[in-house]
C-alpha cells in the first residue's frame, strides 16, 4: 500500500505515488535528535507549510508519521503546535491520532498516527456509490466529534481525508490537517476577515472572510462540497483562478448535482444541495444531522430534507441570471412592437440587443467580482482591479469589430467598468460616448448620474481653496451647471425606470441638491431594503459630513454642531467600512472627516491628537486597500502636515523627524498623482517646514526646493491664493537667511512682495498676504537701518502695507501695533542717519494712546513702546541730555510685559539689544529688575 501522503497542508494531492518517478524537492534537514530517536525515516509527502515523513518508533515498535516545518517562521511554528494540540483533543476512529508534539533542536514537530493510505481524491473513482456515501457518513461523524470539542476544521476537502483499504475490501477514512481549525469560543480573538482554506470547498461566509459567521454549518457546507466532488468528479464550482472561486461561491448557487452527474439518486442530490445552501440556516444544523441523513439514504429510508420546488429553483435561476432575465424580458416586450420596423433596423436592433446582453453579463461579472474583492479582508485590491482593467482593455480593442451596433453597448460596458474601478472621469467619457451613439438604458443613466455626481463632489471640495467668496460662488455656480445639473438629470431618468434600490438614487439626488436630511433618510431606507449594500451607509455618512461641514473651522465655525454631525457620519462610515473592508473610498472618507475634526479641535484649543491619529489610521487603511490610487497617500501627507502645523501654531517644539515623515509621505503621494494640485502642495509645505526647522537649528539648508515646489503648484493652479501666500513666505524666509549672512536680500524681498500682491489680487479680503507685506517691508527696512543707508523705498513699502492693513478692517489692536511699529522703525532709521527721531517717536506714542488707551495690555504693543522709549533715551544720551525720564518709561513698559510673562520680557530685551548695542547693559539691568519683581 501507499505510504501516507501529506497530512499537513492543503494542496498536497500532487505528491508522487509509488511507481512514479519521484525526485523529492529540497527540504530542511531532520533535527538530529529525531534521527537518533526514530528509524527508517523516509519522505512521504509535503505541502505549502510542512513535510511529512514515515518513520518507525523502535520503543513502541510501530510506524509513525513525523511532521516538520519547511522553515522556521515563528507564525508557522505556532500554527504547527496549535494544530497538534487541536487534533490531539479529538478521540475518534476516523480522525488521525496525535501521539506527541514538541521542539527538537529548536524546531517544532508532531508525531502522528501513520496511515497506510492515500487521499480520497485519488481513490474516489475506485469506490462504488454506496462506499462513497458510507465514507462521507463516517467522516461526518468524525467532524461532529471535533464540533463537540468546540472546533471548526475550516479546510475539509478530499485532499484532507486519507483512506486506507482494509483486508476485507472496505475503505476506512481519516480526517487530517487541523492546521486551520479554530476554537468556536475564540471568535473575538481571530483576526477578522482572515480568508483561510481551499476556495473550491469553502462556504460563502468563509470565502467572504466573515469569521464572526463561521460555525459548524460552515464545515457542513465543506462536507457537502466534498461529497459533491466525490460523486461528480469535480467540486461544485470550477475555475483556474482562486479569486473567481471566492467570488462565485459568495454570489451564486452551485449547479445541481444531477446536471453535472446524471443518474445520481434524487434523495442523495437533495442531501448534497441542502449542504450547499448559501444561507447557513438552510443547511443541516450539524455534521451529525448530515451523517444521520446519509444513513437514511443508505438504508433506503425517507430523508428529512425536501427537494427544492420548481418555483424555488426558478427564483434561484432568476437571481443568478438577473441581468439575463431582464434582457430577455426586454427582448420579448420589444418583439411585440417591431412588426412594422424596417428589416435593416430589425437587424441593427437585434445585434445591439445581443451585444447589450453580452456586454451586460461581462459588466455584471466585473462588478460582482470587484464587490466581492471590496468585501474581503483589508488588502490591496489593485490585483483584482488589474483583472478588470485587462477585461476592459479587451472590450476596448473590440470596439471597431462589431460595427455601429456595438459602439453604444461597448462604451456603456467600458463606462460601467471604469465606475466600478473608482474612475468617474473615465466612466463619464465612455458613458457619454454611448449616449452619443444613440444607446441608452436605465443602468447607463444611473451610472452616468453617479459618475457626474462624484466628479461634482470632488470639484466642490476643491473650491475651498478659493479664498475669495465671490469667486468661489462663481466657481460653484459653474460646477452646478456643468456637473450637478446633468448628474441630477441622469439620476432622475434612472429613478423613472426600474432600479433595484431606487431609494439610493433618490438619496444621491437629495445630496447633490443640498437636501442633506432627506439624503440621510433615503440612505437609511436604502440600507433597510438592501442590507447587503454598504453604499447606502457611505451615502449616509457623506450627507452627514456635508451638513456638518457647514460648521467647519474653515466655514461658519460652530464646533458643537459640526461635532454632532461628524460623530454620526463617523458611525455611518464605520458600518460601511465593516462591510466594504477593502474599498479605499470608505477609508478615505473617514480620513478626511477625522482630519477636519482635528483642525476643529485645535481651533477650540482642544487636544487634536486623537482625531489626527484616527485620520492617519483611516488613511493607512485606504493606502493598504489601494497601493496605486494616490489620493489616500496625498491625504495621509496632509494629515501629517496638519499635525505639524498645529504644534507649530501652539509654540510647541516640532521634531524634525515628524516633518521628515510628512515629506516622505507627500513625495510618495506626488509620484502617485503627478497632476494633483494638493499632492504638489503637500510636498511644498513639507519642504518649507523642513527648511525652516533646519534654519532654526543653525544647520545648512536652502529654501530653493520649497520655492520650486510652490512654483509647480501654481503652474497647475495659478489661482491658488494659499500657494501664492506661502511662496511669499518662502522668499521672505530665504531673505532673512541672506541678511543674517550679510548678503543682499532685496531681490528675494521683491519676489516675496510680488507673491503677496498676487494673492491679494485674487482675493483682496485675504488677510494673510497683508501680514506678509508688512513683514517683508519690516525686514527690508531693518536691513537698511543695520547698514545705515537711506531707505525711502522701504519706508514707502511699510507705509503702503500699513494702509492696506487699515483697509482690511483689521482688529484695532493689530492696526495699533503696526502703526506704532512703523513709526518706531522710521524713528530708528532717522536716528542711525543722524536725524531727529523725536517726531516719529511722539507719533508712535500718540497712536498707541488713541488706539489702545493710556494703559495698553498687549505685550507686543508694550514691546514696541519699550523700544520707542529706549530709542528716545539713546537719542537723549547722544545729545548730552538726561536719559532717565525715557528710561523710566521703558522700565515701566518692561515691568508690564513681565507681569504677563517673564519669558516675553527677556525676549523684549533681546530685541532691544539688537536695536542698539549701547542699550544692552541698561536692558539687562531692567530685565533683572523685572525678574526680581515677578519673583
BAKOLVEX-641785 format. One record per residue: x, y, z of N, C-alpha, C in turn. Coordinates in steps of 0.05 Angstrom, whole numbers, plus 5000, padded with zeros to 4 digits. Example, Ala and Ser with C-alpha at 12.3 -4.5 7.8 and 13.67 -1.06 7.14 Angstrom:
BEGIN
526448865156524649105156526449345156/525749555142527349795143525850015157/
***
This chain:
BEGIN
501749765000500050005000501850255000/500450474993501850724991502450845019/504950935024505451075049503751335050/503451425074501751665078502851895062/501052025049501752245031500452505041/502052665055501152935062498852945082/499552965106497653015127497553315133/499353465122499853735132498053945119/498954045096497654285086495954225062/494054405055492454365032494054355007/492954234986494154234960496454034958/496353804971498553614970497953374952/495753394937494953164921496953094899/498753284893500553234871503153094879/503353014904505852874913506052604899/508452534888508852284873507952034890/506751854876505851604888507851384881/507551154894509250924888509050854858/511250794847511350714819511850954801/511551204811512051434795514951524799/516051664779518651784783518551994804/520151974824520052164846522752294851/522752554850525252704858524452894879/524552814904523652984926524853254925/523253464929524253734929526053784954/527653994952529454054974527854114999/528854005022527454045047529454105069/528554205091530354255113531253995125/533454005137534553755150532753665173/532753415178531353305201533053355226/531853455247533453505272534953255281/537453275288539053045296537752875318/536553015337535352855360533052675350/531752755328529652585318530752355301/532952405287534252185272535351975291/536152065314537151865334534851705347/532651835349530351705363528751515345/528351595319526751445301528451305280/527351085269528850935249527250935223/528750865202527650825175525951075167/527051315170525651555163525751595133/523351615121523051645092521051865086/521652015065519852225056517152105047/514952225056512352125049510752335033/511152585038509652795024510153065036/509153275022509553545033507453735023/507153955036505254165028506654435030/504954645029506054915030507454975056/506554855077507654925104509554715114/508954465111510554255124511254025106/512953855117513853605104513253375123/512253145111511452915127513352685120/514352545141516052315137514752065150/515251845138514451585150516851495166/516451405190518751305207517651085225/519550955239518850745258519850825285/518050795305518750855332519650585345/522250545349523250285358522350225387/521750435403520950385430518250245432/516450335414513750215414513350015391/515350005373515149805352512849855333/512450105325510250165307511150395288/509950405264510550625246509150875255/510351095249509151355257509451545233/507951765234508351985214509552215229/511752325218513152545231512852795214/511752995225511153245210513053465220/514453595201516353815206515654055189/516554285198516054535182518254555160/517554695139519554755118521454975126/520355165141522155385150521355455179/523055625190522655685219521155935225/519456025207517956265212516356235238/516456425256515156395282512156345280/510756485261507956435259507256155251/508956035234508455755225509055565248/511055635264511655465287509355455306/508255685312505855695330503555545318/503255575291500955435279501255135280/503755035277504154745277503554635305/504554775326503954675353500954695359/499754915349496854935354495354715340/496254635316494954415302495154155318/497454105330497853865346495953865370/495854085384494154105407491154065400/490354185378487554155370486953875363/488653755346488053485336488253275359/489953325378490253135400487753125418/486153335417483753335434481553155423/481753085398479552935385480152645385/478652495400479052205401476752065385/477451985361475451865343476851685324/475551465317476851265300477351375272/475951585264476351685237477851955237/479252015259481052255260483852155265/485652255249488552175252489452255280/490452055295491352105322494052245324/494352405345496852535351498052415376/500552325374501852195397503352395414/504752575401506252775417506953005398/507853225411508753465396510753605414/512553745402514553895418516654025400/518954085413521154225399523554035399/524754005376527153835374529354005362/531454055377533654225367532654495357/530654605372529654865365527554865343/526754625333524754615312522254465322/519854565315517454425323516954175307/515653975319514953735305512453615317/511153435301508853285310509252995303/508752815322508752525318505852435317/505052325294502252255289501951955282/499551875283498851605273499551585244/500951365237501551315209499251185195/498351295174496051185159497051085132/496750825128497750695104495650735082/495250985073493151035054493851275036/491851355021492151575002489851775005/490052014994487852204995485452094981/483052174991480552094979480452174949/481652404943481552494915482752304895/484452114906485851924888484351664884/482551604902481251344901478251354898/477151594896474151604895473051454871/474451444849473351314825473451004828/474950914847475150624852472950524871/471350704881469350634900466550614887/464850444898462150444890460650684902/458250734891456650954902456150924932/455450674940454850624968457350674985/459650594975462150634990462750934993/462251074972462751364973461051504994/458451434994456651555013457251465042/457951205045458651105071461051245082/463051285065465551415074465051695084/463451855069462852135078461152125103/459451925106457951905131459851865155/461851695151463751655173465451905179/466152045157467652295161465952495176/463352505170461552685183461352635213/461452385221461452315250464052415263/466252395248468852495259468752795262/467652935242467553225243465653305266/463553155270461753225292463253205319/464953015322466552985346468353225350/469453335328471053575330469253815339/466853825328465054035336464354015366/464053765376463453735404465653845422/468153845411470453955425470654265421/468654375407468754665402470554745380/471154565361473054625339471554625312/472454805295471554815267474054755250/473754565231476054475215476954695196/475154805180475455015161476954935135/477854685132479154615107478554325100/476054245102475153975095475053965064/476253755053476353705025477453425020/477153324996478153044990481153014997/482753224993485553204998486253185027/484453255045484853245074483353005087/482652815070481452565080483152335069/484652215087486251985078484651725081/484951545062483351305061485151055060/484650875079486050615079484250395068/485450215052483949985042484449755061/482349655074482649445094482649165080/483348965095483548695084480948595073/478748675084476148575075475048735051/476748925040476049075017474549335023/473949385048472549635055474549855058/473550105058475250335060474750475087/477050555099476850705124478050985121/476451195126477451465123478551575149/480351765146481551915169481552215161/480552375179480652665175483352765185/484752915169487453015176487553315172/489853425179490453705175488453895189/488853915215487354105230488854375233/490654425214492254665216490754925215/488254915203486655165202484355155222/484254945238481954925257482155145277/479855225286479755445306477555395326/478055515350476055485371473655655365/471255535368468855695365468755925385/469755875409469756075430471756295425/473556265406475656465401474856655380/472256685375471356845353472457135354/472457245378473457515381476357545379/477857315381480757335382481957285354/480457165336481457115309481457375293/483357415277483457655261481157665243/479557875245477157905229477957905199/476457755183476857755155479057585144/480257415160482457245151481257025134/481957025108480956815090482956595088/482256365101483956135100482355895092/483655715077482255475068482655445038/481055255026481255204998478755304984/478955494966476555624955474455444944/475155224930473155054917471354914936/472154894962470554744981469654925005/470055185001469655375023466755485023/465655515047462955625049462955915042/460656025033460556315026461456495048/460756435073461556615095464556605099/465756365094468656345098470056485074/468956455050470156585026469956885029/467956985043467657265047469357375070/470757195083472557285105471157365130/468557285133467057365156467257165179/469457185194469956975215467756975236/466357195240464257205260461957025253/461656955227459456785218460156495217/462756425221463556145219462655985243/461355755237460555565258460555285245/459455095259459554815250458254785222/456354955216454954935190456855015167/459055155173461055205152462454955144/462954785164464154515158462054345144/459554375150457454215136457454285106/457854545100458054625072460454475059/462754475072465154355061464754055058/463353925077462753635074460953595049/458953765045457353745021458953784996/460753984996462454034973464253794967/465253664989466953424986465353194974/462953154984461252934973460552994944/459953244938459453324910461753244892/464253314902466653244887466952944883/466552804905466852504903464852384883/462352484883460352374865460652464837/461252724833461252844806463952844793/466152804809468852814798469853094795/468553284807469353574807467953714829/469153934840467854084861465454234850/463854354868461454504859462054734840/464254874845465055094828467855034817/468255104792470755044779471755294765/474255364771475655584757478555564763/480155654743483055644747484055864766/482256064770483156294786481756284814/483356264835482156254862480356494868/481056734859479356964865476556934854/476456804830473856774818472156564833/473556364844472156164860470956304885/472556484898471556624921469156794914/469256924891467057104883464556934877/464856714862462556554854461156434878/462756334896461656194919460056374937/460756634937459256824954456756934939/456756924912454657054897452756864884/453556604879451856424863451356164878/449256024869448755754878450155564860/451155334870452455144853450455014834/451454914811449654774793448654514806/446154444802445054204815446853954808/447153794828448953554824447953384801/445253354798444253194777444853284749/445353544746446153654720449053584713/450653584733453553534729454053234727/452553074743452852784744450152654741/449152624717446552504713446452224725/444152154735443851884746444151864776/445152084789445352084818442552074830/442151894850439451874862438452144872/435852194868434752454875435052524904/434652324922434952374950437752454957/439752324945442452394950443152674940/442152744917442553014906441253214925/438953164935437553344954439353394979/440453174989442153195013444553375007/445853324985448353474978447653774974/445453824959444854104954443854254979/442754114998442054245023444554325038/446554155037449154235050450354485037/449754525011451054744996449354994994/447355015011445755255012447555495020/447155725007448855955014448056065042/445556045048444656135075445155905095/446855955115447455735134444955625148/442955785151440555695165439055485150/439555465123438155265107439655005104/442154995115443654755114442854565138/444054325139443754155162445054295186/443854275209444654425232447354315243/448054075237450553955248451553735230/454053665234455153445218453853185226/452953155251451552915259448952885244/447453115241444953105226445453015197/447653105186448353015159448952725158/450452625178451152345179448552175182/446752265198444252115201442652115175/442652345161441152355135442452175115/445052155114446451975096445851685103/445551635129444751365138441951295126/440151485126437451435114437651375084/439551525071439951465042440951185039/442851095055444050825053441950615059/440150675078438150475087435650475070/435550665050433150675034430850805047/431250945070429051075084428551355072/426251465080425551725070427251935084/428452115068430152325080428352545091/429552705109428052935120428153185103/430353215088430553455071428553445048/427653675040425653695018427053794993/426353674971427553764946426354044939/428054214929427154484922424854474901/422754634906420554644887421354784861/419554744841420254874815420355174818/418655294835418655584839421255674853/422155514872424655594886426955574867/426955364850429155344831429055574811/426655654803426355864784427356134796/426656174822427556414835430656424837/431856194843434756194844436056254817/434856134796435956194769435656484763/433356594770432956884764434957054779/435456984805437457144820440257114808/440856864799443556814788443956954762/441756974746441957094719440157334717/440257514737438457734738438557904713/440957974705441258144681440258004656/440957744654440057594631436957584630/435757534653432857524655431657794646/432858014656431758274649432058334619/434458254608434858304579432958144562/432657884569430757714554427957824556/427157914580424558024583424158274566/426258434565426158674549425958604519/427458394511427358304483424558204476/423258054494420557954489418558184486/418758384504416958614502417558764477/420058804471420758944446419858814421/419858544422419058394398416158444390/414458514410411658564404411158814387/413158994387412759244372414459284348/415759074338417559114316416459024289/413858954289412758854264412959044241/412659304246412659494224415459624220/417459524234420159654232421559544207/423059714195424659634172426559414179/426959224159428558984164431359054173/432559254161435259334168435359434197/433259574206433059664233432859424252/431259224243430958984259433758854265/435258834243437858704247439658874265/439559134261441259314278440459284307/437759294312436859274339437459004352/437158794335437758524345440658494352/442358604335445258584340446058754365/444758984367445359154391444359024416/441958894414440958754438442758514445/443758384425445558154430448158254444/449258474434451658584445451158704473/448758824477448058924503447958704523/446858474515446758244533449558144539/451158124518453858024522455458204540/455358464534456858664550455758684578/453058664580451758674607452658454625/452858214614453757984630456658024639/458258134620461058174626461458384648/459858604646460058814665459058714692/456858564692455758454717457858284731/459258124716461357954727463558124739/464358334725466458514735465558654761/463058754761462058894784461858704808/460958464804460758274826463458194836/465358164817468058094825469258304842/468958564834470158774850468658814876/465958774876464458794901465458584920/465958344910467058124927469758204937/471458314920474158394929473958614950/472158804947471959024966470858914993/469358694992468358585017470258405031/472458325018474358145031475958295052/477458155069479158285089480958495076/481658695092483258915083485758825068/485958885043488258805026488358995002/490558984987490859144964489159044941/487159194933485259104912486259154884/488659264881489659324854490059064838/490558844851490858594836488158524823/486058544838483358494827482658704806/483358954812482759164793484159114766/486659014768488158954743486658744726/485458554739483858354724481658494709/480258684722478058824709479159014687/481459134693482659314673483359154647/484358914651485058744628482558674612/480458614626477858554612476858804597/477059044609476259284596477959344572/480459274574482259314551481459134528/480558894534479558714513477158834499/475258934516472859064505473559304488/475459464497476359694482477559624455/479159414455480359334429478259234409/476059124419474059014402471959214393/472359474400470359684394469659694364/471659684347471159714319470259464305/470559234319469958974306466958924302/465259044318462358984317460859194302/462159394290460759584274459259794291/457459934278455960154291454260044313/453059804310451259694330452759654357/455259604356456759534380457959774395/457860014381459260244394457960314420/455260344421453960414446454360214468/453659964464453959764485456759734496/458759754478461459724487462359964504/461660204495462360444511460860434538/458460344537456960314562458360124581/459259894571460759704587463359824598/464759964581467260094590466760294612/464560454608463960654628463160524655/461560324654460760184679463160064693/464959944676467359824688469160034701/469560264688471160474700469960594725/467260604726465960704750466460504773/466360244767466860044788469760064798/471560154780474360184788474860434804/472760604807473160854821474361074804/473861064777474861264758472561414746/471361604760468961734749469461894724/471762014721472262174697472362004672/473761774674473861594651471061464646/469661414667466961294664465161494650/465361744657463661954644464261964614/466861954607467661974579466361744562/466461504572465361274557462261284557/461061344579458161344581456961564563/458261794562457262004544457661924515/459761774509460061674481457961464474/457161304494454961114489452361264483/451761474498449461634492449561764465/451961864458452261994432451861794409/452361534414451961334394449061244392/447261374408444461304407443661084425/445461004443444760774461444060884488/442060784501441360864528439960644543/440160654569438760464586438660584614/437060464631436860564659439460544673/440960324668443460284682445560494672/445460564647447260764636446661034649/444061114650443261364662444161384691/443661164705444361144733447461174737/448961034721451861044723452961314716/451861434695452861704687452161914709/449761884721449062064743450962034766/451661794773453461744795456261854789/457161804764459861904756459962204757/458062344746457962634747457662734775/456062594791455762674819458362664835/459862444830462462414845464362624836/464462684810466162904800465363174812/462763214815461763464827462663484856/462463254871463263254899466163324902/467863204885470763254887471363544880/470163644858470663914849469664114870/467464054883466364244903468264264926/469464044934471464054956473864224948/474664204922476864364913476364664914/473764744912473165034913473865154940/474364994960475065104986477865234985/479365174964481965304961481665594950/479265664941478865934931477966104955/479666294963479066444987477166674983/476966774958475166994952472266894951/470466994969467666884969466266914943/466567144929465167174904466266994882/468866954881469966774861469266484867/469166414893468266144900465366094891/463666294896460866264888460666234858/462266384843462166364814463066084805/465165974818466065714811464065504818/462765524841460665334848458365344828/457565584820455465614800456165474774/458765504766459665374742459565064745/460364964768460264674773457364574774/455564744785452764674785451764624756/452564804739451664794711452964564696/455564524700457064324684456764034695/456464004722456563744734453963674749/453163854768450963774785448363744770/447663944753445063924739444963684720/447063624704446963384688446863124705/448263124728448062894745445262844755/443863054763441163034773439262944750/439763044726438162974703438362674698/440762564698441062284692440062104715/440462194740439462034762436362024762/435162254756432162254755431162074733/432662074710431861894688432061604697/434061534713434361264723432261194743/431561384761429461324781426861274767/426361414744423861364730423661084718/425860954715425860674706425860494730/426260234725426260044748429160014758/429560094784432060044797431659864821/433659704827433359514848432959654875/434459874879434260024904433960324896/431560414888431160694879431760894901/431460814927431960994949434861094949/436660924940439461014939439861234919/438761194895438961404875437561664884/435261634897433861874908435562004929/436961854945438761974965441062124952/442162024930444262164916443162434905/440762424894439562664884439262874906/438262784929437862964952440563084961/442662914961445363004969446363224951/446063184924447163374905445463634904/442963614913441263854915441563994941/443263884959443664014985441563955005/439763775000437763695019438763465036/440563535055442163325068440463145086/438563265101436863095118435262895103/434262975080432762785063434662575052/437162655045439062455035439662255057/439862345082440362155104438061955107/435662065105433261885108433161685085/433661775061433661595038435861385040/438161465049440361275052439661055072/438361135094437560935114435460755103/433560865087431460695075432760495056/434760585041436060405021437560185036/438760255058440260045073438359845086/436059935095434059755106433059565084/432759665060431759505038433859315027/436359405027438559245016440859245037/440559095059442659105080445258985072/445458855048447958745039449658965024/448459195019449859415005451059595026/453559665023454759855041454660135030/454060165004453960434992451960615006/449560515014447760705028448860805054/450460645069451660745093453760955087/455260915065457161125058455661375050/453461345035451861585028450861725053/449961575072449061705097451361855110/453761735111456061875122456762125106/456562105079457162335062455262575067/452662505070450662715075451062845103/451662685123452262795149454762965149/456762865135459263015133458763285119/457263275097456663525082455163725100/453163635115451763815133453563925155/455163745167456963835187459164035177/459864005152461864175140461064465138/458464515140457464795141458564935165/459364785186460164905211463064845217/464664785196467464715200469064965208/471664915216473465125224473965315200/473765215175474265385152471665485140/469465475155466865575146465665745169/463065735172461765875195462065705220/464265735233465165545253463165525277/462165295281460465225304461264945313/463064935332464364685339462264465347/460464535364458564335375456764225352/455764395335454064305313455764125294/458164215287459864055270460463785282/461163785307461863535321459463345321/457063445326454763275326454263125300/454563275278454163145252456562965245/458963045252461262895245461362625260/460462625285460462375300458462175288/456162275279454262095266455362005239/456762175225457962095200460061885204/461661915225463661715232462461445237/460261435251458861185256457861055230/456761215213455761105187458060995171/460261145170462661055155463760795168/463560775194464660535208463060285199/460460315198458860085189459460015160/459760215143460460175115463160035112/465060125129467760005127467859725137/466059645155465959365164464959185141/463459295123462359135101464259145076/465059395070466859425047469759465057/470859255068473359275083475659355066/475559305040477759365022477059575002/474859725007474159944989475560194999/477560294984479160514994477460774997/475260804982473761054984472561095011/471760875025470660905052472760995072/475060865071477160945089478161225084/478161305059478961575052476961775063/474461715061472361895073472761925103/473361695116473961715145476361885151/478461855135480862015139480362305137/478862385116478262675112476562785135/474662625144472962715166474562765191/476262575198477762595223479962815221/480962865197482863085194481463355200/479063385189477663635194476863665223/476263435236475663435264478163525280/480463435272482963515286483463815284/482963925260483364215257481364365275/478864265276476864395293477564375322/478564145331479464115359481664325365/483564355346485764545351484664825352/482664885336481465165337480165225363/479265015377477965045403479965005426/482564995419484664945439484264685454/483064485439482764215450485064045439/485663825452487863655441486963525414/488363595392487563485366488663205361/490463115379491862865374490062625368/487962565384486362335378485062345351/484062575343482762595317484862555294/487162675297489162645276490162355275/490362225298491161945298489061765284/486461825289484361685276484461735246/485161975238485362045209487661885197/489961875211492261725200491561425197/490261315217489561035216487760975192/485761155188483961125165485461155139/487261345137488861385113490661135108/491761025129493460795126491860555115/489360535124487560315114487060365084/486560615077486060685049488460615032/490860675042493260615027493660315024/493060165045493259875044491159755024/488859895022486759795004487459854975/489060054970489860114942492560244942/494560094932497260184932497860384910/495960404891496460574867494460804864/492460824881490461024877491561304881/493361344899494661604901493361794921/490761834919489362024936489661964965/489461704974489961655002492861735011/494761694994497561775000497762075004/496362224986496462524989495062605015/492762495020491162565044492762505069/494162275069495762205092497962415097/499262505076501262715079500062965090/497663045081496363285091495663255121/494963015129494362975158496963015174/499062895165501662925179502463215180/502063365159502763645159500963805177/498363725178496563865197497463835225/498463595232499463545259501863725265/503563765245505863945249504964235252/503164325234502264595235500964665262/499364485273498064535299500164565321/502164395321504164415341505764665338/506364745313507864995309506265235318/503665235311501865455319501665485348/501965275363501765285392504465335406/506465385390509165435401510565195412/509564965405510864715415513264645397/515164515408517464415393516564195374/517564215349516864015329519363865321/519363605327521763445319522063435289/524463455280525063445251523963185239/524062965255523162705244520262715237/518662875251515762895245515363025217/516963235212516763365186517963185164/520063045170521262855150519162645142/517662545162515662345156513462455138/512662705143510662835126511762885098/514362955096515563005070515662745054/516462535067516662275053513962185043/511862225060509162145051508262325028/508862585029508062765008509362694982/511962624982513362554958512262304945/511462104962510261864952507561934939/506062104952503462184940503862334914/505862504912506362654887507062464864/508662264871509362064850506961914840/505161864859502661714851500761884836/500662144842498762324828500262574819/501862554797503562774789502063024779/499462994773497963234764496063334785/496263224809494463304831495663544845/494063764846495064014858495763974888/494063844903494563804931496963634936/497663444918499963284921502463454921/502663644901504963824899504964024923/502564104931502264294953503364174979/502763924983503663785007506763775007/507963714984510863704982512063974988/510864184976511864454981511764535010/509464485023509264545052511264395068/511664145063513463975078516364075074/517064145050519764255045520164515059/518164695059518364945073518764905103/517164735115517364685144520064565151/520964375134523564245139525864455138/525864625118527964825116527865015139/525465105147525165295169526265175195/525764915200526864785224529864765223/530964705199533864695197535064965201/533865175190534865445195534865505225/532665435239532465495268534665355284/535465115275537464965289540265035280/540565235262543165325253544565135233/542964965221544164775202543964875173/545664775156545664855128543164755114/541964935099539564855084539065075063/537165025046536365225025533365205021/532165435017529265455012528665404983/530665374966530265344937528465104930/528764874942526964654935524064714942/523564844964520864924971519765124951/521365314944520565524925519765394898/521465204889520865064864518264904866/517864784889515464624893512964804892/513065034905510765224904510265324875/512465374861512165464833510765244816/511364994822510064774808507064774814/506464814840503564824848502165044832/503365274830502065504816501965464786/503765304775503565244746501165064741/500364904761497964734758495464884764/495565074784493165224792494065514798/494165684778495165954782493466114802/490966044806489266194824489266094853/491165934861491365824888492566034907/490766184920491766414936493566324959/492966094972494666004994497465944984/497665834960500365764950501866024944/500566224933501966484929502966594955/501266594976502066705002504366545013/504266285012506466125024508966135007/508766174981511266224965512466484974/510766694980511866934991513366895017/512166725034513466655060516166525055/516366345035518866215029520966415020/520266595003522166804994522966975018/521067045036521667215059523567065078/523066805082524866655100527666645088/527866605062530466605049531866875051/530267085049531467355052532567395080/531167305100532167335128534767185130/534966955118537366795119539666935105/539067065083541167215068542167455085/540267595098541067825114542867735137/542067505150543667405173546467335164/546867275139549567205129550867435115/549767675117550967915106550667945076/548767805064548367815035545968005029/545868085004543768264994541168104992/539068215004536468065004534268204989/534868444977532768594963531368434942/532768284924531268134903529367934915/530167794937528367604949525967734962/526467974974524168114986522268214964/523368294941521668384919519868144910/521067914908519467674900517367604920/518067634946516167574967513767764965/514368034962512268234960510468174935/511768094913510268034889508267814893/509067594907507267374912504967464930/505567624950503467724967501467894951/502468054933500668214917498968044898/500167824888498667644871496367514887/496967444911494867324928492567534933/493367784938491367984944489868064918/491068044895489668094870487467884866/487967634874485967424872483867454893/484567554917482667584939483467824956/482368054950483068294966482368274995/480668085002479868055030481567855045/483567735032485267535044487267665063/487167625089488667775108491667695109/492167445105494967345109496967485091/496467535065498467665048499067955058/497068085070497668355081499668335104/499368125120501368085141504068025129/504167885106506667835093507968085082/506268265071507368515061508568675084/507168685106508268825130510968715138/511068445141513568315149515868365129/515168345103517268395083518268675084/516468875087517369155089518969195114/518169075136519669105161522468995159/522668755147525368625144527068795126/525868915104527469085086528469325100/526669455116527469705130529569645151/529269425166531169355187533969305175/533969185151536469125138537869385129/536269575120537469835112538469995137/536969975159537770105184540469985193/540669715192543169585201545569685184/545069755159547269845141547470155141/545770285157545770575159545470705132/543570605117543070715090540370845088/540171045071537571165065535770955054/533270955063531470745055528670845047/528571025028525871135021523970925010/525070734995523370524984522170345006/523870275025522970105047520970255065/521370515070519470665085516770685071/516870725045514470735029512970475029/514470255027513269985026511869925053/513070005075511869955101509370135105/509570385096507170555098504870445081/505570355057503470235040502169985053/503869815065502769575077500969635101/501769845117500069925139497370025130/497470175108494970275096493170045087/494369845074492869605066491569465090/493069465112492069335137489669495147/489769755147487469915156485069865139/485469845112483269795094482069525097/483469335109482469065114480469055137/480169285151478369295175479369095196/481969085199483168905219482469005247/483068835267482568905294484169155302/483069335318484469575326487169515339/487369305355489869245368492069185348/491369035326493268965306494169215290/492169385283492869645270494669815287/493969835313495569995332498469895332/498769635334501469515336503169585312/501969555287503669605264504069905259/502170075266502670355263504870455282/504770365307506870435326509570325316/509570075306512069955297513170105273/511370195255512370345232513570615241/512270745259513471005269516170945284/516170735299518670665314520970615295/520470455274522570395254523370645239/521470825232522171075219523971235237/523371245264524971395282527771275284/527971005284530570875285532170935260/530870935237532171005212533371285213/531671475224532771755226535071765246/534871615267536871625288539571535277/539671305263542271205254543471375232/541771545219542771725198543272005209/543172025236543772275249541572485249/539172405242536972585242535372555268/533572755273532072755298529872545297/529872355315527772145314525272225330/525372465343523172535361520372545348/520172665325517472685312516172405309/517672215299516571945295516071805322/517771845342517371725368514871835382/514472095380511972225391509572115377/509772085350507471985335506771695344/508871535349508371265357506871255384/507771425403506471425430503571525427/503171725410500471835407498571625394/499571485374497871275361497071065382/498970985399498470785419496270885438/496471145446494571255465491771265452/491571345427488971375414487671105409/489270915399488170655391488070445413/489870465433489970255454489570365482/489270635485488870745511491470815526/491070925550493471015565494970775577/493670545581494970315593494570065576/495970045554495569815537496369555550/494969335543495569075555497068885536/496868935511498068755491501168765494/502368535499505268535505506868615480/505768565456507268645432507368945429/505069075436505069365435506769475457/506769355480508469445502511469425494/512069215480514769175470515569405451/513769475433514369695415514769965430/513070005450513270255465515970255481/516670025492519270005506521570075487/521469975463523670035444523670325436/521170445435521070735429522370895452/521770815477522870965500525970925502/526870685496529770635496531170795474/529870805451531070965429531071255436/528971345450528871625459531171675479/531471485498533671525518536371525504/536771355484539271355470539771615455/537671725444537971975430538672205449/537272195473537872405494540772385503/541772135506544572105514546472205493/545772155467547472255445547572565445/545372685453545172985452546273105478/547172925497548273025522546073105542/543673005537541473065555541072835575/539272875594538772675615536872465603/537772205602536071995590534171865610/534471935636532971795656529871795653/528672025645525672015642524871815621/526271805599525571605578526071325588/528371285603528971015613526870925633/525871105649523771035668521270935654/520571065632518270975616518770695605/521270655597521970385586521770175608/522770245632522570055654519669985660/517970195659515070145665513869955644/514669995619513569815597514669525601/517169505610518369245614516969105637/516469255658515069135681512369025674/510969175657508269085648508468835631/510568825614510868575599511468345617/513168395637513968175656511568085672/509668265678507268185692505667975676/505867995650504567805632506167545630/508767575625510467345621513367425623/514867315641517767375644519267305619/518567085607519866995582519567215561/517167335559516767545540518567785546/518867845572520468065580523368025570/524367795573527167735565527367755534/525367655520525367675491525267965482/523768125497523668415492526468545495/527868465515530568565520532468485497/532068235488533768145465533268325441/530768395436530168575414531468855418/531468945443532669205449535669205443/536968985451539868965446540468965416/538768825401539068825372538669105360/536969265373536469535363539069715366/540369695389542869845393544569715414/547069665409548869535429549169715453/548869975450549270155473547170125494/544969985488542869945507542969685522/544969515515544869245526545169245556/546969405567547369405596544869495611/543669715601541269815614538969615612/538769485589536569285585536969045603/539468965607539968735624539168805653/539869055661539069135688536069145691/534669235671531769245671530568965672/531868785657530968505656531268375683/533468435697533968325723531868435743/531368695741529368815758526568685754/525968645728523368525722523168245733/525468095731525467825742525067825772/526468015786526168025815523368105823/522168295808519468385815517468165812/517867995792516067775788516367565810/518967515818519367325840518267425866/
***
